[in-house]
Amino acid sequence: MNLFHFILILLAVSCEKNTQFYKVVGTVHSVDLDTQNAIIAHDTIPNLMMPMTMPFFVPDLQELEKLSVGDSVHFELVWDEAKPFSRNFKIIGKGMVSDYDDFFDDEFSEQKVGSVIDDVSFLDLDSMDVSLSKYDGKYKFISFIFSRCPMPNLCPAVVLKNAALVTRFPEIEFITISFDYKYDTPLILNKAYSASTNSHPNWNVWSSVGKIEDIYRLIKQSGGDFWGVEQGKIGHRLASVLLGKKRELLGVWKGENWKVEEVSNAIKLIRN
């Protein structure tokens, strides 16, 4: 074996290690031929991510054209770090996709994956108005917190998870917003979180003081909720969301127990 053949073998082994293959089961929610994406509600992908509804890139347009809303599919996700993609779709039947009736929708309704989140504005740590649309043209990961949280493993955990992600994805804007519009002034948030965020130019902490409608609108559209701020007895059902460059909803993680690696994998998949 000459040196040239040996190098080719090493390259082949290296490429094989960098590419992984996952079997995925899900139900098609929509198909976009222009972007070559299929939005699919998928089951758990072992060792990759939890169940969620998200877009999958399908480079073979002929495969994509065969899919329709409601199809139950098995397919292969090729995990290529440069650009993950999906292939080898097998339609095994029709699944349940609830009819979407927007008759009762308003600006506070939970949005579907693919829908555009409204523009809203808050206060940055310098007490200056800042709008979500400021970061149009970039991907955005949004999480919600409140500094008066009585559970020491809740809001700090969300902050630590964001800290783990923000260094991995410097091209994404991470936005952490307090929904406690009574207490969490920019000054309070600055004291609580600036030590964590100052070294990361792509990590922003915003206050919702004076922005009650905006914070309520954003949390509701993200699939979460909160209550009891006026009474100082705060309850919540929160969600973290990944938004696209035009504020389109790409991924939702309900609750606070999401895992960094699963979100990281989903971001790698979606941003491509």
C-alpha positions as CSV (number, residue, x, y, z in Angstrom):
1,M,0.0,0.0,0.0
2,N,1.5,3.3,-1.0
3,L,1.3,6.6,0.9
4,F,-1.5,8.0,-1.3
5,H,-3.8,5.0,-0.7
6,F,-3.1,5.2,3.1
7,I,-4.1,8.9,3.2
8,L,-7.3,8.1,1.3
9,I,-8.2,5.4,3.9
10,L,-7.5,7.8,6.8
11,L,-9.7,10.5,5.2
12,A,-12.5,8.0,4.7
13,V,-12.3,6.8,8.3
14,S,-12.3,10.4,9.5
15,C,-15.3,11.3,7.4
16,E,-17.2,8.3,8.7
17,K,-16.5,9.3,12.3
18,N,-17.8,12.8,11.6
19,T,-21.1,11.6,10.0
20,Q,-23.7,9.8,12.1
21,F,-27.0,8.3,11.1
22,Y,-30.3,8.3,13.0
23,K,-33.6,6.6,12.4
24,V,-36.5,9.0,12.9
25,V,-40.2,8.4,13.2
26,G,-42.7,11.3,12.9
27,T,-45.7,12.9,11.4
28,V,-45.6,15.5,8.6
29,H,-47.2,18.8,9.6
30,S,-46.2,20.8,6.5
31,V,-44.0,20.8,3.4
32,D,-42.2,23.8,2.0
33,L,-40.8,23.1,-1.5
34,D,-39.1,26.5,-1.7
35,T,-36.9,26.0,1.3
36,Q,-36.9,22.2,0.9
37,N,-38.0,21.7,4.5
38,A,-40.6,19.4,6.0
39,I,-41.9,20.3,9.4
40,I,-42.3,17.1,11.3
41,A,-43.4,16.2,14.8
42,H,-40.9,13.5,15.6
43,D,-40.5,11.0,18.4
44,T,-37.5,10.8,20.6
45,I,-34.3,10.5,18.6
46,P,-32.1,8.4,20.9
47,N,-28.9,10.0,21.9
48,L,-29.8,13.2,19.9
49,M,-32.9,15.0,21.0
50,M,-36.3,14.8,22.7
51,P,-39.7,14.8,20.9
52,M,-40.5,18.1,19.2
53,T,-41.9,19.6,16.1
54,M,-39.2,21.1,13.8
55,P,-38.1,21.6,10.2
56,F,-36.0,18.9,8.5
57,F,-34.0,19.8,5.4
58,V,-34.6,17.4,2.5
59,P,-32.1,17.9,-0.3
60,D,-33.9,15.5,-2.7
61,L,-36.8,17.5,-4.0
62,Q,-38.4,14.4,-5.5
63,E,-38.5,12.8,-2.0
64,L,-40.0,15.9,-0.5
65,E,-42.7,16.2,-3.2
66,K,-44.0,12.8,-2.2
67,L,-44.8,13.9,1.3
68,S,-48.1,15.4,2.4
69,V,-49.6,16.7,5.6
70,G,-50.6,13.9,8.0
71,D,-48.1,11.3,6.6
72,S,-46.6,9.0,9.2
73,V,-43.0,8.6,8.1
74,H,-39.8,6.8,8.9
75,F,-36.7,8.4,7.6
76,E,-32.9,8.7,8.1
77,L,-31.3,11.8,9.5
78,V,-27.7,12.2,8.3
79,W,-25.8,14.1,10.9
80,D,-23.2,15.9,8.9
81,E,-21.7,18.8,10.9
82,A,-21.5,20.9,7.8
83,K,-25.2,20.5,6.9
84,P,-27.4,17.8,8.5
85,F,-30.1,16.5,6.1
86,S,-32.9,13.9,5.9
87,R,-33.4,11.2,3.3
88,N,-34.9,7.7,2.6
89,F,-38.5,8.7,3.6
90,K,-40.9,5.8,3.9
91,I,-44.6,6.7,4.3
92,I,-46.2,4.1,6.5
93,G,-49.7,5.5,6.9
94,K,-51.6,8.5,8.0
95,G,-51.0,10.0,11.5
96,M,-53.1,12.4,13.5
97,V,-52.5,16.1,12.8
98,S,-55.1,18.2,14.5
99,D,-56.9,20.7,12.3
100,Y,-55.7,24.2,13.0
101,D,-58.6,26.6,13.4
102,D,-57.5,30.2,13.8
103,F,-61.0,31.6,14.3
104,F,-60.3,32.3,18.0
105,D,-56.7,33.3,17.6
106,D,-55.5,36.6,18.7
107,E,-52.1,38.2,19.4
108,F,-51.8,36.2,22.6
109,S,-52.3,32.7,21.1
110,E,-49.6,30.1,21.0
111,Q,-48.0,30.1,17.6
112,K,-47.3,27.0,15.4
113,V,-43.8,26.1,14.3
114,G,-43.2,28.1,11.2
115,S,-45.3,31.0,12.3
116,V,-43.8,34.5,12.8
117,I,-43.6,35.8,16.4
118,D,-44.8,39.4,16.8
119,D,-42.3,42.2,17.3
120,V,-42.1,43.2,21.0
121,S,-39.9,45.6,23.0
122,F,-38.3,45.5,26.4
123,L,-35.6,47.3,28.4
124,D,-31.9,46.3,28.2
125,L,-29.6,46.5,31.2
126,D,-28.9,50.2,30.4
127,S,-32.7,50.9,30.6
128,M,-32.9,51.6,26.9
129,D,-35.8,50.3,24.8
130,V,-34.8,47.3,22.6
131,S,-37.0,45.4,20.2
132,L,-36.9,41.8,19.1
133,S,-36.8,43.0,15.5
134,K,-33.4,44.5,16.2
135,Y,-32.0,41.0,15.7
136,D,-33.9,40.2,12.6
137,G,-31.4,38.6,10.2
138,K,-30.0,36.4,13.0
139,Y,-31.2,33.3,14.8
140,K,-32.4,34.0,18.4
141,F,-32.8,31.7,21.4
142,I,-35.1,33.1,24.0
143,S,-35.6,32.0,27.6
144,F,-37.6,33.4,30.5
145,I,-36.6,33.9,34.2
146,F,-37.4,36.0,37.3
147,S,-34.9,36.9,40.0
148,R,-37.4,36.4,42.8
149,C,-37.6,32.7,41.9
150,P,-37.9,30.7,45.2
151,M,-36.5,27.6,43.7
152,P,-32.7,27.7,43.7
153,N,-32.5,25.0,41.0
154,L,-34.9,26.7,38.5
155,C,-33.9,30.1,37.1
156,P,-30.1,29.6,37.9
157,A,-30.3,26.4,36.0
158,V,-31.8,28.2,33.0
159,V,-29.0,30.8,33.2
160,L,-26.3,28.1,33.4
161,K,-27.8,26.2,30.4
162,N,-27.8,29.4,28.4
163,A,-24.2,30.0,29.5
164,A,-23.2,26.5,28.1
165,L,-24.9,27.2,24.8
166,V,-23.8,30.8,24.3
167,T,-20.1,29.9,23.9
168,R,-21.0,27.1,21.4
169,F,-23.0,29.4,19.1
170,P,-21.5,32.9,18.9
171,E,-23.5,33.6,15.8
172,I,-26.8,33.2,17.6
173,E,-28.4,35.9,19.8
174,F,-29.3,34.6,23.2
175,I,-32.0,36.6,24.9
176,T,-33.0,36.0,28.5
177,I,-36.1,38.0,29.6
178,S,-37.5,38.4,33.1
179,F,-41.3,38.3,33.1
180,D,-41.4,39.8,36.6
181,Y,-42.5,43.3,35.4
182,K,-43.0,44.6,39.0
183,Y,-39.6,43.8,40.5
184,D,-37.0,43.0,37.9
185,T,-35.8,46.4,36.9
186,P,-32.7,46.7,34.7
187,L,-30.7,47.6,37.8
188,I,-31.9,44.5,39.6
189,L,-31.1,42.3,36.6
190,N,-27.8,44.0,36.1
191,K,-26.7,43.1,39.6
192,A,-28.0,39.5,39.3
193,Y,-26.8,38.5,35.8
194,S,-24.3,40.9,34.4
195,A,-21.4,38.9,35.8
196,S,-22.6,36.0,33.7
197,T,-23.4,37.8,30.5
198,N,-20.8,40.6,30.2
199,S,-18.2,38.4,28.6
200,H,-20.6,37.3,25.9
201,P,-21.6,40.0,23.4
202,N,-24.3,37.7,22.0
203,W,-26.1,37.2,25.3
204,N,-28.7,39.8,26.3
205,V,-30.8,40.1,29.5
206,W,-34.0,42.2,29.2
207,S,-36.5,43.6,31.7
208,S,-40.2,43.7,31.2
209,V,-40.9,46.6,33.6
210,G,-43.5,48.8,31.9
211,K,-43.9,46.2,29.1
212,I,-46.7,44.1,30.5
213,E,-48.5,43.5,27.2
214,D,-45.2,42.7,25.4
215,I,-44.1,40.1,27.9
216,Y,-47.5,38.5,28.1
217,R,-47.7,38.5,24.3
218,L,-44.3,36.9,23.8
219,I,-44.7,34.2,26.5
220,K,-48.1,33.2,25.2
221,Q,-47.0,33.1,21.6
222,S,-44.0,30.9,22.8
223,G,-46.4,28.4,24.4
224,G,-45.9,29.5,28.0
225,D,-47.8,31.4,30.6
226,F,-47.3,33.2,34.0
227,W,-49.5,34.7,36.6
228,G,-49.5,36.2,40.1
229,V,-46.9,39.0,39.5
230,E,-49.2,41.7,41.0
231,Q,-49.8,39.6,44.1
232,G,-46.1,38.6,44.5
233,K,-47.2,34.9,44.3
234,I,-45.8,34.1,40.8
235,G,-46.7,30.9,39.0
236,H,-45.6,30.0,35.5
237,R,-45.4,27.4,32.7
238,L,-42.4,28.5,30.7
239,A,-40.9,27.7,27.3
240,S,-37.7,28.4,25.6
241,V,-37.8,29.0,21.9
242,L,-35.5,29.2,18.9
243,L,-36.5,31.9,16.3
244,G,-35.3,32.2,12.7
245,K,-33.9,35.2,10.9
246,K,-37.4,36.6,10.3
247,R,-38.7,35.7,13.8
248,E,-40.3,32.5,12.6
249,L,-40.7,29.9,15.3
250,L,-38.4,27.0,14.7
251,G,-38.3,25.1,17.9
252,V,-40.0,25.0,21.3
253,W,-38.8,23.5,24.6
254,K,-41.5,23.4,27.2
255,G,-40.7,23.7,30.9
256,E,-37.3,24.2,32.5
257,N,-35.9,20.6,32.3
258,W,-34.5,20.8,28.8
259,K,-31.0,19.4,28.3
260,V,-28.2,21.5,26.8
261,E,-27.1,18.7,24.5
262,E,-30.5,18.2,23.0
263,V,-31.0,21.9,22.4
264,S,-27.5,22.1,21.0
265,N,-28.2,19.3,18.6
266,A,-31.5,20.9,17.5
267,I,-29.9,24.2,16.9
268,K,-27.2,22.6,14.7
269,L,-29.9,20.9,12.7
270,I,-32.3,23.8,12.4
271,R,-29.8,26.6,11.7
272,N,-28.7,24.8,8.5
